[in-house]
């Protein structure tokens, strides 16, 4: 029970921190990147915590994005390796490092926790409507806000992102459907 209160408080504080960091503190550095898919999913992650893992829709979003988060660790490792070489971020260099560090890893760790402890605890097998709503929210908000998908900016990166999202969604969907019969 204490964990649930902790999740709500942490989720609220983390949401406000991420909102301040991405939208205000690093507004000039991130520019349109403030609305990239990973940052949107990070807000949904915070909402999942705020609702104490009780919102099936937000649970679906985080669980669906887990395979993509595993993939993005490759980009994160490259980002951290090349961080010192990037001279164009002089103003808020430390904050940019914190922003990246708080973007994918919390979702990845929490998503793994959800799978390890039993995903059906967070997304009951008989809840197909919230499952579909979660996927629609993820893809819908991504196409509305992420310029790589909306305007094909920096193509083919947007195409690659879309493929990662589709494979991640399909991977989780197959896992979810298989769990109906096997109680995973």
TORKESE-684045 format. One record per atom (N, C-alpha, C, CB): residue in three letters; atom name; x, y, z. Coordinates in Angstrom, 3 decimals, padded with zeros to 6 digits. Glycine has a CB too. Example, Ala and Ser with C-alpha at 12.3 -4.5 7.8 and 13.67 -1.06 7.14 Angstrom:
ala;N;013.190;-005.690;007.800
ala;CA;012.300;-004.500;007.800
ala;C;013.200;-003.300;007.800
ala;CB;011.308;-004.473;009.046
ser;N;012.850;-002.250;007.080
ser;CA;013.670;-001.060;007.140
ser;C;012.900;000.030;007.870
ser;CB;014.084;-000.598;005.725
! end
This chain:
unk;N;000.821;-001.196;000.000
unk;CA;000.000;000.000;000.000
unk;C;000.869;001.267;000.000
unk;CB;-000.936;-000.005;001.212
unk;N;001.938;001.243;000.791
unk;CA;002.835;002.398;000.836
unk;C;003.431;002.647;-000.546
unk;CB;003.958;002.183;001.879
unk;N;003.721;001.564;-001.286
unk;CA;004.278;001.694;-002.626
unk;C;003.344;002.495;-003.524
unk;CB;004.542;000.313;-003.232
unk;N;002.042;002.270;-003.396
unk;CA;001.091;002.975;-004.249
unk;C;001.081;004.471;-003.961
unk;CB;-000.305;002.401;-004.062
unk;N;001.155;004.841;-002.695
unk;CA;001.223;006.266;-002.363
unk;C;002.530;006.858;-002.863
unk;CB;001.085;006.483;-000.842
unk;N;003.593;006.100;-002.729
unk;CA;004.881;006.558;-003.225
unk;C;004.815;006.767;-004.738
unk;CB;005.992;005.549;-002.862
unk;N;004.188;005.820;-005.440
unk;CA;004.075;005.924;-006.895
unk;C;003.320;007.187;-007.285
unk;CB;003.371;004.686;-007.473
unk;N;002.230;007.492;-006.584
unk;CA;001.441;008.685;-006.896
unk;C;002.247;009.959;-006.671
unk;CB;000.170;008.718;-006.048
unk;N;002.882;010.047;-005.535
unk;CA;003.672;011.242;-005.210
unk;C;004.851;011.371;-006.170
unk;CB;004.176;011.187;-003.745
unk;N;005.585;010.277;-006.354
unk;CA;006.728;010.306;-007.259
unk;C;006.277;010.652;-008.677
unk;CB;007.463;008.952;-007.245
unk;N;005.187;010.041;-009.135
unk;CA;004.668;010.316;-010.473
unk;C;004.315;011.774;-010.657
unk;CB;003.457;009.465;-010.749
unk;N;003.672;012.374;-009.656
unk;CA;003.305;013.790;-009.734
unk;C;004.518;014.699;-009.769
unk;CB;002.429;014.166;-008.563
unk;N;005.473;014.436;-008.886
unk;CA;006.696;015.251;-008.849
unk;C;007.502;015.062;-010.132
unk;CB;007.559;014.884;-007.616
unk;N;007.608;013.815;-010.573
unk;CA;008.366;013.519;-011.792
unk;C;007.704;014.159;-013.011
unk;CB;008.490;011.996;-011.994
unk;N;006.368;014.134;-013.064
unk;CA;005.635;014.762;-014.163
unk;C;005.931;016.265;-014.207
unk;CB;004.113;014.515;-014.013
unk;N;005.830;016.914;-013.062
unk;CA;006.100;018.360;-013.010
unk;C;007.551;018.660;-013.374
unk;CB;005.785;018.918;-011.608
unk;N;008.471;017.832;-012.889
unk;CA;009.890;018.012;-013.212
unk;C;010.134;017.871;-014.712
unk;CB;010.747;016.996;-012.442
unk;N;009.597;016.805;-015.316
unk;CA;009.800;016.569;-016.743
unk;C;009.147;017.666;-017.584
unk;CB;009.240;015.199;-017.140
unk;N;007.974;018.108;-017.160
unk;CA;007.282;019.190;-017.862
unk;C;008.116;020.465;-017.812
unk;CB;005.886;019.436;-017.248
unk;N;008.594;020.819;-016.635
unk;CA;009.438;022.008;-016.475
unk;C;010.722;021.873;-017.289
unk;CB;009.775;022.235;-014.988
unk;N;011.357;020.703;-017.197
unk;CA;012.641;020.496;-017.858
unk;C;012.513;020.564;-019.386
unk;CB;013.227;019.148;-017.443
unk;N;011.538;019.851;-019.929
unk;CA;011.402;019.776;-021.384
unk;C;010.756;021.015;-022.000
unk;CB;010.597;018.565;-021.752
unk;N;009.748;021.545;-021.340
unk;CA;008.974;022.635;-021.943
unk;C;009.488;024.033;-021.608
unk;CB;007.553;022.529;-021.509
unk;N;010.185;024.159;-020.503
unk;CA;010.623;025.489;-020.090
unk;C;012.148;025.615;-020.008
unk;CB;010.014;025.831;-018.750
unk;N;012.775;024.826;-019.176
unk;CA;014.215;024.941;-018.965
unk;C;015.005;024.696;-020.256
unk;CB;014.663;023.959;-017.889
unk;N;014.631;023.678;-021.000
unk;CA;015.374;023.313;-022.214
unk;C;014.612;023.634;-023.497
unk;CB;015.707;021.836;-022.186
unk;N;013.719;024.602;-023.397
unk;CA;012.887;024.959;-024.545
unk;C;013.737;025.313;-025.772
unk;CB;011.972;026.133;-024.185
unk;N;014.770;026.120;-025.594
unk;CA;015.608;026.548;-026.713
unk;C;016.459;025.397;-027.259
unk;CB;016.512;027.702;-026.279
unk;N;016.952;024.547;-026.363
unk;CA;017.813;023.449;-026.790
unk;C;017.024;022.349;-027.507
unk;CB;018.543;022.864;-025.589
unk;N;015.863;022.005;-026.963
unk;CA;015.080;020.907;-027.536
unk;C;014.224;021.357;-028.721
unk;CB;014.189;020.296;-026.467
unk;N;013.751;022.597;-028.682
unk;CA;012.892;023.154;-029.733
unk;C;011.723;022.212;-030.018
unk;CB;013.707;023.407;-031.027
unk;N;011.536;021.799;-031.276
unk;CA;010.424;020.921;-031.638
unk;C;010.604;019.508;-031.091
unk;CB;010.273;020.870;-033.149
unk;N;011.796;019.169;-030.667
unk;CA;012.062;017.836;-030.108
unk;C;011.350;017.625;-028.769
unk;CB;013.569;017.633;-029.928
unk;N;010.826;018.705;-028.204
unk;CA;010.074;018.599;-026.948
unk;C;008.857;017.693;-027.105
unk;CB;009.631;019.989;-026.472
unk;N;008.429;017.504;-028.353
unk;CA;007.216;016.728;-028.622
unk;C;007.515;015.394;-029.294
unk;CB;006.270;017.532;-029.491
unk;N;008.739;014.928;-029.177
unk;CA;009.079;013.615;-029.717
unk;C;008.342;012.527;-028.939
unk;CB;010.607;013.380;-029.665
unk;N;008.153;011.403;-029.562
unk;CA;007.375;010.299;-028.997
unk;C;007.856;009.911;-027.598
unk;CB;007.443;009.089;-029.917
unk;N;009.147;009.783;-027.417
unk;CA;009.672;009.343;-026.114
unk;C;009.294;010.300;-024.989
unk;CB;011.191;009.207;-026.179
unk;N;009.281;011.575;-025.290
unk;CA;008.897;012.544;-024.263
unk;C;007.402;012.472;-023.984
unk;CB;009.287;013.966;-024.691
unk;N;006.600;012.234;-025.007
unk;CA;005.161;012.048;-024.794
unk;C;004.906;010.799;-023.954
unk;CB;004.416;011.945;-026.147
unk;N;005.583;009.708;-024.290
unk;CA;005.414;008.464;-023.533
unk;C;005.861;008.670;-022.093
unk;CB;006.213;007.307;-024.184
unk;N;006.863;009.509;-021.893
unk;CA;007.318;009.797;-020.540
unk;C;006.207;010.453;-019.719
unk;CB;008.556;010.699;-020.575
unk;N;005.430;011.332;-020.331
unk;CA;004.289;011.941;-019.631
unk;C;003.230;010.893;-019.308
unk;CB;003.672;013.071;-020.481
unk;N;002.976;009.982;-020.244
unk;CA;002.010;008.899;-019.978
unk;C;002.511;007.993;-018.858
unk;CB;001.758;008.067;-021.257
unk;N;003.822;007.777;-018.831
unk;CA;004.438;007.006;-017.746
unk;C;004.153;007.672;-016.402
unk;CB;005.967;006.869;-017.968
unk;N;004.340;008.981;-016.354
unk;CA;004.064;009.719;-015.113
unk;C;002.594;009.594;-014.718
unk;CB;004.442;011.205;-015.273
unk;N;001.703;009.681;-015.690
unk;CA;000.274;009.538;-015.401
unk;C;-000.049;008.131;-014.898
unk;CB;-000.559;009.852;-016.653
unk;N;000.640;007.137;-015.429
unk;CA;000.463;005.776;-014.936
unk;C;000.822;005.700;-013.455
unk;CB;001.320;004.789;-015.750
unk;N;001.924;006.338;-013.085
unk;CA;002.331;006.358;-011.673
unk;C;001.339;007.147;-010.826
unk;CB;003.739;006.960;-011.528
unk;N;000.917;008.298;-011.322
unk;CA;-000.045;009.128;-010.580
unk;C;-001.322;008.338;-010.279
unk;CB;-000.387;010.411;-011.383
unk;N;-001.742;007.516;-011.232
unk;CA;-002.948;006.696;-011.039
unk;C;-002.640;005.351;-010.379
unk;CB;-003.634;006.460;-012.379
unk;N;-001.473;005.233;-009.774
unk;CA;-001.109;004.034;-009.007
unk;C;-001.200;002.741;-009.810
unk;CB;-001.992;003.924;-007.800
unk;N;-000.842;002.770;-011.054
unk;CA;-000.908;001.590;-011.913
unk;C;-002.339;001.083;-012.077
unk;CB;-000.030;000.485;-011.348
unk;N;-003.328;001.901;-011.740
unk;CA;-004.733;001.488;-011.804
unk;C;-005.402;001.882;-013.116
unk;CB;-005.499;002.089;-010.648
unk;N;-004.762;002.712;-013.907
unk;CA;-005.319;003.096;-015.205
unk;C;-004.810;002.112;-016.255
unk;CB;-004.932;004.572;-015.581
unk;N;-005.677;001.258;-016.702
unk;CA;-005.275;000.238;-017.667
unk;C;-004.755;000.891;-018.946
unk;CB;-006.455;-000.703;-017.986
unk;N;-005.349;001.988;-019.346
unk;CA;-004.926;002.675;-020.573
unk;C;-003.455;003.091;-020.476
unk;CB;-005.817;003.915;-020.836
unk;N;-003.066;003.742;-019.382
unk;CA;-001.669;004.174;-019.239
unk;C;-000.747;002.973;-019.030
unk;CB;-001.527;005.162;-018.061
unk;N;-001.231;001.944;-018.363
unk;CA;-000.439;000.713;-018.218
unk;C;-000.153;000.105;-019.583
unk;CB;-001.174;-000.311;-017.322
unk;N;-001.167;000.105;-020.455
unk;CA;-001.001;-000.425;-021.817
unk;C;000.050;000.382;-022.568
unk;CB;-002.347;-000.401;-022.587
unk;N;-000.004;001.694;-022.443
unk;CA;000.952;002.543;-023.165
unk;C;002.382;002.209;-022.753
unk;CB;000.658;004.038;-022.905
unk;N;002.623;002.116;-021.451
unk;CA;003.984;001.815;-020.978
unk;C;004.389;000.397;-021.378
unk;CB;004.077;001.982;-019.441
unk;N;003.496;-000.567;-021.224
unk;CA;003.820;-001.952;-021.577
unk;C;004.053;-002.102;-023.076
unk;CB;002.699;-002.893;-021.126
unk;N;003.275;-001.413;-023.867
unk;CA;003.422;-001.479;-025.322
unk;C;004.744;-000.866;-025.768
unk;CB;002.253;-000.767;-026.011
unk;N;005.176;000.167;-025.077
unk;CA;006.402;000.869;-025.470
unk;C;007.672;000.187;-024.967
unk;CB;006.362;002.286;-024.958
unk;N;007.536;-000.812;-024.090
unk;CA;008.731;-001.448;-023.537
unk;C;009.666;-002.005;-024.609
unk;CB;008.327;-002.556;-022.602
unk;N;009.177;-002.773;-025.589
unk;CA;010.122;-003.241;-026.615
unk;C;010.841;-002.097;-027.327
unk;CB;009.394;-004.088;-027.638
unk;N;010.143;-001.000;-027.570
unk;CA;010.782;000.162;-028.199
unk;C;011.822;000.770;-027.260
unk;CB;009.723;001.224;-028.586
unk;N;011.536;000.786;-025.962
unk;CA;012.490;001.326;-024.991
unk;C;013.756;000.475;-024.945
unk;CB;011.851;001.403;-023.594
unk;N;013.608;-000.826;-025.112
unk;CA;014.790;-001.687;-025.188
unk;C;015.641;-001.288;-026.393
unk;CB;014.379;-003.183;-025.280
unk;N;014.982;-001.012;-027.495
unk;CA;015.674;-000.598;-028.708
unk;C;016.342;000.766;-028.535
unk;CB;014.700;-000.559;-029.880
unk;N;015.666;001.688;-027.868
unk;CA;016.210;003.050;-027.733
unk;C;017.423;003.102;-026.815
unk;CB;015.139;003.991;-027.206
unk;N;017.658;002.064;-026.036
unk;CA;018.871;002.068;-025.213
unk;C;020.115;002.148;-026.085
unk;CB;018.927;000.815;-024.328
unk;N;020.014;001.657;-027.319
unk;CA;021.140;001.767;-028.260
unk;C;021.418;003.241;-028.538
unk;CB;020.838;001.003;-029.593
unk;N;020.350;004.010;-028.797
unk;CA;020.515;005.445;-029.041
unk;C;021.024;006.152;-027.788
unk;CB;019.185;006.071;-029.499
unk;N;020.527;005.721;-026.621
unk;CA;020.964;006.353;-025.377
unk;C;022.447;006.120;-025.122
unk;CB;020.147;005.828;-024.202
unk;N;022.912;004.909;-025.340
unk;CA;024.332;004.609;-025.133
unk;C;025.182;005.477;-026.055
unk;CB;024.623;003.103;-025.384
unk;N;024.788;005.608;-027.315
unk;CA;025.521;006.468;-028.258
unk;C;025.483;007.920;-027.804
unk;CB;024.932;006.344;-029.679
unk;N;024.322;008.356;-027.301
unk;CA;024.186;009.731;-026.813
unk;C;025.169;009.980;-025.667
unk;CB;022.731;010.008;-026.349
unk;N;025.218;009.064;-024.688
unk;CA;026.103;009.245;-023.535
unk;C;027.570;009.175;-023.942
unk;CB;025.808;008.190;-022.469
unk;N;027.902;008.282;-024.879
unk;CA;029.281;008.160;-025.339
unk;C;029.768;009.423;-026.050
unk;CB;029.412;006.966;-026.264
unk;N;028.896;010.051;-026.801
unk;CA;029.279;011.223;-027.597
unk;C;028.935;012.552;-026.923
unk;CB;028.606;011.161;-028.946
unk;N;028.447;012.502;-025.708
unk;CA;027.967;013.717;-025.059
unk;C;029.066;014.765;-024.898
unk;CB;027.383;013.379;-023.707
unk;N;030.249;014.353;-024.491
unk;CA;031.336;015.308;-024.265
unk;C;031.819;015.947;-025.568
unk;CB;032.501;014.617;-023.568
unk;N;031.613;015.267;-026.680
unk;CA;032.064;015.773;-027.970
unk;C;031.113;016.816;-028.550
unk;CB;032.221;014.628;-028.944
unk;N;029.911;016.895;-028.014
unk;CA;028.897;017.812;-028.563
unk;C;029.095;019.208;-027.977
unk;CB;027.454;017.295;-028.260
unk;N;029.623;020.096;-028.776
unk;CA;029.930;021.450;-028.303
unk;C;028.777;022.427;-028.476
unk;CB;031.133;021.977;-029.026
unk;N;027.760;022.048;-029.212
unk;CA;026.683;022.990;-029.497
unk;C;025.684;023.126;-028.354
unk;CB;025.960;022.568;-030.738
unk;N;025.861;022.361;-027.285
unk;CA;025.002;022.495;-026.102
unk;C;025.832;023.055;-024.960
unk;CB;024.362;021.123;-025.702
unk;N;026.046;024.320;-024.962
unk;CA;026.888;024.897;-023.917
unk;C;026.077;025.458;-022.766
unk;CB;027.760;025.980;-024.493
unk;N;024.924;026.023;-023.082
unk;CA;024.139;026.746;-022.084
unk;C;023.641;025.839;-020.962
unk;CB;022.961;027.422;-022.749
unk;N;022.973;024.761;-021.292
unk;CA;022.360;023.880;-020.293
unk;C;022.840;022.442;-020.447
unk;CB;020.835;023.932;-020.404
unk;N;024.113;022.292;-020.604
unk;CA;024.717;020.972;-020.860
unk;C;024.342;019.938;-019.802
unk;CB;026.230;021.098;-020.925
unk;N;024.467;020.282;-018.544
unk;CA;024.137;019.355;-017.459
unk;C;022.659;018.981;-017.447
unk;CB;024.519;019.963;-016.121
unk;N;021.802;019.965;-017.684
unk;CA;020.367;019.708;-017.715
unk;C;019.981;018.814;-018.885
unk;CB;019.601;021.016;-017.790
unk;N;020.672;018.937;-020.012
unk;CA;020.398;018.066;-021.155
unk;C;020.755;016.617;-020.830
unk;CB;021.180;018.541;-022.391
unk;N;021.820;016.444;-020.094
unk;CA;022.199;015.096;-019.665
unk;C;021.136;014.519;-018.733
unk;CB;023.576;015.113;-018.963
unk;N;020.672;015.321;-017.789
unk;CA;019.616;014.885;-016.859
unk;C;018.330;014.585;-017.627
unk;CB;019.353;015.968;-015.772
unk;N;018.022;015.417;-018.602
unk;CA;016.799;015.213;-019.386
unk;C;016.836;013.862;-020.090
unk;CB;016.618;016.346;-020.418
unk;N;017.955;013.536;-020.689
unk;CA;018.074;012.259;-021.396
unk;C;018.065;011.088;-020.414
unk;CB;019.360;012.232;-022.241
unk;N;018.713;011.277;-019.290
unk;CA;018.780;010.218;-018.280
unk;C;017.411;009.910;-017.671
unk;CB;019.753;010.612;-017.179
unk;N;016.541;010.905;-017.630
unk;CA;015.210;010.706;-017.047
unk;C;014.139;010.430;-018.105
unk;CB;014.816;011.926;-016.233
unk;N;014.558;010.231;-019.355
unk;CA;013.567;009.998;-020.407
unk;C;013.274;008.508;-020.593
unk;CB;014.049;010.599;-021.724
unk;N;014.222;007.712;-021.033
unk;CA;013.965;006.304;-021.319
unk;C;014.145;005.360;-020.117
unk;CB;014.865;005.865;-022.419
unk;N;015.217;005.504;-019.334
unk;CA;015.457;004.520;-018.269
unk;C;014.301;004.305;-017.279
unk;CB;016.654;004.932;-017.507
unk;N;013.604;005.346;-016.801
unk;CA;012.499;005.071;-015.869
unk;C;011.383;004.233;-016.499
unk;CB;011.919;006.379;-015.361
unk;N;011.092;004.482;-017.770
unk;CA;010.060;003.715;-018.460
unk;C;010.531;002.278;-018.639
unk;CB;009.716;004.353;-019.830
unk;N;011.768;002.121;-019.027
unk;CA;012.338;000.794;-019.232
unk;C;012.323;-000.023;-017.944
unk;CB;013.764;000.910;-019.761
unk;N;012.784;000.561;-016.869
unk;CA;012.843;-000.152;-015.585
unk;C;011.444;-000.512;-015.092
unk;CB;013.568;000.702;-014.527
unk;N;010.530;000.436;-015.155
unk;CA;009.161;000.179;-014.693
unk;C;008.458;-000.832;-015.597
unk;CB;008.356;001.491;-014.643
unk;N;008.661;-000.715;-016.905
unk;CA;008.072;-001.677;-017.837
unk;C;008.572;-003.087;-017.572
unk;CB;008.381;-001.281;-019.274
unk;N;009.876;-003.231;-017.351
unk;CA;010.432;-004.547;-017.013
unk;C;009.833;-005.075;-015.710
unk;CB;011.966;-004.469;-016.895
unk;N;009.688;-004.195;-014.739
unk;CA;009.068;-004.576;-013.464
unk;C;007.653;-005.102;-013.695
unk;CB;009.039;-003.372;-012.489
unk;N;006.898;-004.425;-014.546
unk;CA;005.527;-004.847;-014.835
unk;C;005.507;-006.236;-015.475
unk;CB;004.836;-003.829;-015.758
unk;N;006.415;-006.491;-016.401
unk;CA;006.462;-007.801;-017.055
unk;C;006.913;-008.887;-016.074
unk;CB;007.408;-007.759;-018.272
unk;N;007.936;-008.582;-015.291
unk;CA;008.485;-009.575;-014.365
unk;C;007.467;-009.958;-013.289
unk;CB;009.764;-009.038;-013.708
unk;N;006.728;-008.978;-012.800
unk;CA;005.757;-009.253;-011.730
unk;C;004.416;-009.742;-012.259
unk;CB;005.540;-008.010;-010.897
unk;N;004.278;-009.824;-013.568
unk;CA;003.048;-010.344;-014.170
unk;C;002.232;-009.240;-014.806
unk;CB;002.211;-011.066;-013.130
unk;N;002.324;-009.130;-016.096
unk;CA;001.676;-008.031;-016.817
unk;C;000.159;-008.052;-016.638
unk;CB;002.021;-008.100;-018.301
unk;N;-000.412;-009.234;-016.445
unk;CA;-001.877;-009.316;-016.294
unk;C;-002.350;-008.667;-014.993
unk;CB;-002.334;-010.783;-016.334
unk;N;-001.433;-008.415;-014.070
unk;CA;-001.776;-007.661;-012.858
unk;C;-002.122;-006.221;-013.210
unk;CB;-000.612;-007.698;-011.844
unk;N;-001.471;-005.704;-014.227
unk;CA;-001.623;-004.310;-014.618
unk;C;-002.585;-004.136;-015.800
unk;CB;-000.270;-003.727;-014.968
unk;N;-002.671;-005.178;-016.612
unk;CA;-003.555;-005.149;-017.777
unk;C;-004.313;-006.476;-017.804
unk;CB;-002.744;-004.916;-019.121
unk;N;-005.462;-006.524;-017.163
unk;CA;-006.220;-007.786;-017.135
unk;C;-006.525;-008.286;-018.546
unk;CB;-007.531;-007.604;-016.353
unk;N;-006.545;-009.599;-018.695
unk;CA;-006.721;-010.222;-020.013
unk;C;-008.056;-009.913;-020.668
unk;CB;-006.575;-011.702;-019.891
unk;N;-009.040;-009.529;-019.902
unk;CA;-010.370;-009.299;-020.477
unk;C;-010.638;-007.821;-020.778
unk;CB;-011.436;-009.825;-019.530
unk;N;-009.605;-007.019;-020.849
unk;CA;-009.750;-005.571;-021.035
unk;C;-009.262;-005.124;-022.410
unk;CB;-008.985;-004.821;-019.948
unk;N;-009.945;-005.539;-023.441
unk;CA;-009.510;-005.218;-024.802
unk;C;-009.762;-003.746;-025.162
unk;CB;-010.227;-006.123;-025.801
unk;N;-010.826;-003.136;-024.649
unk;CA;-011.140;-001.742;-024.993
unk;C;-010.056;-000.783;-024.466
unk;CB;-012.524;-001.347;-024.417
unk;N;-009.664;-000.864;-023.191
unk;CA;-008.567;000.013;-022.748
unk;C;-007.261;-000.268;-023.494
unk;CB;-008.341;-000.150;-021.246
unk;N;-007.071;-001.518;-023.887
unk;CA;-005.897;-001.885;-024.660
unk;C;-005.881;-001.116;-025.982
unk;CB;-005.868;-003.405;-024.914
unk;N;-006.998;-001.127;-026.669
unk;CA;-007.112;-000.423;-027.955
unk;C;-006.995;001.088;-027.754
unk;CB;-008.454;-000.767;-028.646
unk;N;-007.630;001.617;-026.715
unk;CA;-007.555;003.055;-026.428
unk;C;-006.108;003.482;-026.178
unk;CB;-008.432;003.410;-025.205
unk;N;-005.359;002.690;-025.417
unk;CA;-003.958;003.001;-025.147
unk;C;-003.126;003.074;-026.409
unk;CB;-003.372;001.977;-024.219
unk;N;-003.359;002.137;-027.309
unk;CA;-002.611;002.124;-028.572
unk;C;-003.015;003.315;-029.434
unk;CB;-002.852;000.800;-029.339
unk;N;-004.299;003.622;-029.480
unk;CA;-004.772;004.777;-030.260
unk;C;-004.188;006.074;-029.709
unk;CB;-006.317;004.845;-030.250
unk;N;-004.158;006.220;-028.396
unk;CA;-003.577;007.426;-027.780
unk;C;-002.099;007.545;-028.141
unk;CB;-003.751;007.392;-026.236
unk;N;-001.369;006.439;-028.045
unk;CA;000.066;006.474;-028.336
unk;C;000.324;006.882;-029.783
unk;CB;000.701;005.108;-028.056
unk;N;-000.322;006.188;-030.711
unk;CA;-000.096;006.501;-032.123
unk;C;-000.697;007.859;-032.498
unk;CB;-000.692;005.399;-033.011
unk;N;-001.886;008.152;-031.989
unk;CA;-002.537;009.420;-032.306
unk;C;-001.720;010.620;-031.857
unk;CB;-003.903;009.473;-031.669
unk;N;-001.291;010.615;-030.600
unk;CA;-000.503;011.743;-030.095
unk;C;000.848;011.834;-030.796
unk;CB;-000.298;011.616;-028.583
unk;N;001.392;010.697;-031.168
unk;CA;002.680;010.706;-031.876
unk;C;002.545;011.373;-033.233
unk;CB;003.217;009.277;-032.045
unk;N;001.481;011.041;-033.952
unk;CA;001.285;011.648;-035.272
unk;C;000.890;013.118;-035.171
unk;CB;000.221;010.883;-036.048
unk;N;000.221;013.493;-034.115
unk;CA;-000.181;014.890;-033.948
unk;C;001.006;015.763;-033.542
unk;CB;-001.296;015.001;-032.902
unk;N;001.844;015.288;-032.614
unk;CA;002.883;016.132;-032.028
unk;C;004.295;015.919;-032.569
unk;CB;002.903;015.918;-030.577
unk;N;004.651;014.708;-032.958
unk;CA;006.031;014.430;-033.368
unk;C;006.205;014.813;-034.839
unk;CB;006.391;012.925;-033.141
unk;N;007.028;015.823;-035.074
unk;CA;007.233;016.356;-036.426
unk;C;007.850;015.323;-037.365
unk;CB;008.121;017.592;-036.372
unk;N;008.579;014.343;-036.799
unk;CA;009.183;013.310;-037.645
unk;C;008.120;012.462;-038.322
unk;CB;010.113;012.420;-036.821
unk;N;006.973;012.336;-037.683
unk;CA;005.875;011.574;-038.276
unk;C;004.890;012.479;-039.002
unk;CB;005.147;010.775;-037.203
unk;N;004.607;013.641;-038.413
unk;CA;003.614;014.555;-038.978
unk;C;004.056;015.167;-040.302
unk;CB;003.316;015.655;-037.993
unk;N;005.315;015.607;-040.353
unk;CA;005.803;016.292;-041.557
unk;C;006.962;015.560;-042.232
unk;CB;006.237;017.698;-041.204
unk;N;007.194;014.338;-041.802
unk;CA;008.279;013.524;-042.342
unk;C;009.627;014.247;-042.222
unk;CB;007.996;013.170;-043.810
unk;N;009.814;014.934;-041.093
unk;CA;011.066;015.639;-040.839
unk;C;012.186;014.617;-040.609
unk;CB;010.926;016.594;-039.614
unk;N;013.325;014.905;-041.169
unk;CA;014.510;014.072;-040.989
unk;C;014.239;012.624;-041.413
unk;CB;014.972;014.117;-039.527
unk;N;013.505;012.508;-042.505
unk;CA;013.164;011.186;-043.031
unk;C;014.441;010.539;-043.540
unk;CB;012.085;011.277;-044.166
unk;N;014.745;009.298;-043.323
unk;CA;013.886;008.198;-042.928
unk;C;013.864;007.903;-041.426
unk;CB;014.305;006.986;-043.649
unk;N;014.399;008.799;-040.591
unk;CA;014.339;008.548;-039.149
unk;C;012.899;008.385;-038.662
unk;CB;015.018;009.686;-038.387
unk;N;012.000;009.194;-039.186
unk;CA;010.595;009.079;-038.824
unk;C;010.016;007.737;-039.235
unk;CB;009.800;010.197;-039.456
unk;N;010.390;007.292;-040.430
unk;CA;009.940;005.976;-040.893
unk;C;010.464;004.872;-039.976
unk;CB;010.401;005.727;-042.343
unk;N;011.735;004.990;-039.593
unk;CA;012.324;003.994;-038.694
unk;C;011.637;004.010;-037.332
unk;CB;013.829;004.245;-038.527
unk;N;011.346;005.208;-036.854
unk;CA;010.614;005.340;-035.593
unk;C;009.244;004.673;-035.699
unk;CB;010.457;006.827;-035.209
unk;N;008.560;004.921;-036.789
unk;CA;007.240;004.327;-037.000
unk;C;007.338;002.801;-037.028
unk;CB;006.616;004.848;-038.312
unk;N;008.347;002.273;-037.687
unk;CA;008.544;000.822;-037.723
unk;C;008.817;000.260;-036.328
unk;CB;009.699;000.467;-038.665
unk;N;009.639;000.950;-035.552
unk;CA;009.903;000.512;-034.174
unk;C;008.603;000.524;-033.368
unk;CB;010.971;001.425;-033.498
unk;N;007.798;001.573;-033.542
unk;CA;006.518;001.654;-032.824
unk;C;005.585;000.511;-033.231
unk;CB;005.838;003.012;-033.093
unk;N;005.522;000.241;-034.515
unk;CA;004.636;-000.831;-034.999
unk;C;005.104;-002.184;-034.479
unk;CB;004.588;-000.845;-036.547
unk;N;006.399;-002.465;-034.586
unk;CA;006.911;-003.748;-034.101
unk;C;006.754;-003.879;-032.588
unk;CB;008.381;-003.909;-034.488
unk;N;006.960;-002.786;-031.875
unk;CA;006.775;-002.792;-030.431
unk;C;005.323;-003.098;-030.078
unk;CB;007.199;-001.445;-029.828
unk;N;004.405;-002.457;-030.788
unk;CA;002.972;-002.682;-030.551
unk;C;002.579;-004.110;-030.914
unk;CB;002.125;-001.680;-031.361
unk;N;003.061;-004.590;-032.046
unk;CA;002.751;-005.959;-032.442
unk;C;003.342;-006.971;-031.462
unk;CB;003.269;-006.229;-033.852
unk;N;004.577;-006.717;-031.028
unk;CA;005.210;-007.613;-030.059
unk;C;004.410;-007.703;-028.773
unk;CB;006.624;-007.147;-029.753
unk;N;004.018;-006.548;-028.250
unk;CA;003.221;-006.570;-027.029
unk;C;001.849;-007.173;-027.277
unk;CB;003.078;-005.166;-026.463
unk;N;001.242;-006.882;-028.424
unk;CA;-000.079;-007.425;-028.733
unk;C;-000.049;-008.950;-028.770
unk;CB;-000.581;-006.877;-030.072
unk;N;000.977;-009.519;-029.405
unk;CA;001.089;-010.976;-029.439
unk;C;001.281;-011.533;-028.026
unk;CB;002.258;-011.407;-030.348
unk;N;002.119;-010.880;-027.261
unk;CA;002.327;-011.312;-025.876
unk;C;001.014;-011.245;-025.096
unk;CB;003.405;-010.440;-025.190
unk;N;000.305;-010.156;-025.264
unk;CA;-000.964;-009.948;-024.557
unk;C;-001.991;-011.009;-024.955
unk;CB;-001.517;-008.539;-024.849
unk;N;-002.099;-011.274;-026.244
unk;CA;-003.062;-012.279;-026.723
unk;C;-002.655;-013.673;-026.241
unk;CB;-003.157;-012.252;-028.276
unk;N;-001.368;-013.981;-026.281
unk;CA;-000.903;-015.277;-025.786
unk;C;-001.174;-015.433;-024.287
unk;CB;000.595;-015.445;-026.069
unk;N;-001.099;-014.327;-023.562
unk;CA;-001.308;-014.407;-022.114
unk;C;-002.751;-014.741;-021.756
unk;CB;-000.911;-013.099;-021.458
unk;N;-003.683;-014.550;-022.698
unk;CA;-005.073;-014.914;-022.423
unk;C;-005.192;-016.398;-022.100
unk;CB;-005.968;-014.561;-023.618
unk;N;-004.477;-017.204;-022.853
unk;CA;-004.611;-018.652;-022.675
unk;C;-003.612;-019.241;-021.702
unk;CB;-004.467;-019.336;-023.989
unk;N;-002.529;-018.518;-021.422
unk;CA;-001.469;-019.110;-020.613
unk;C;-001.251;-018.423;-019.276
unk;CB;-000.199;-019.093;-021.376
unk;N;-002.002;-017.370;-018.991
unk;CA;-001.900;-016.680;-017.706
unk;C;-000.551;-016.079;-017.427
unk;CB;-002.234;-017.607;-016.622
unk;N;000.092;-015.509;-018.427
unk;CA;001.412;-014.890;-018.230
unk;C;001.334;-013.645;-017.398
unk;CB;002.047;-014.563;-019.554
! end
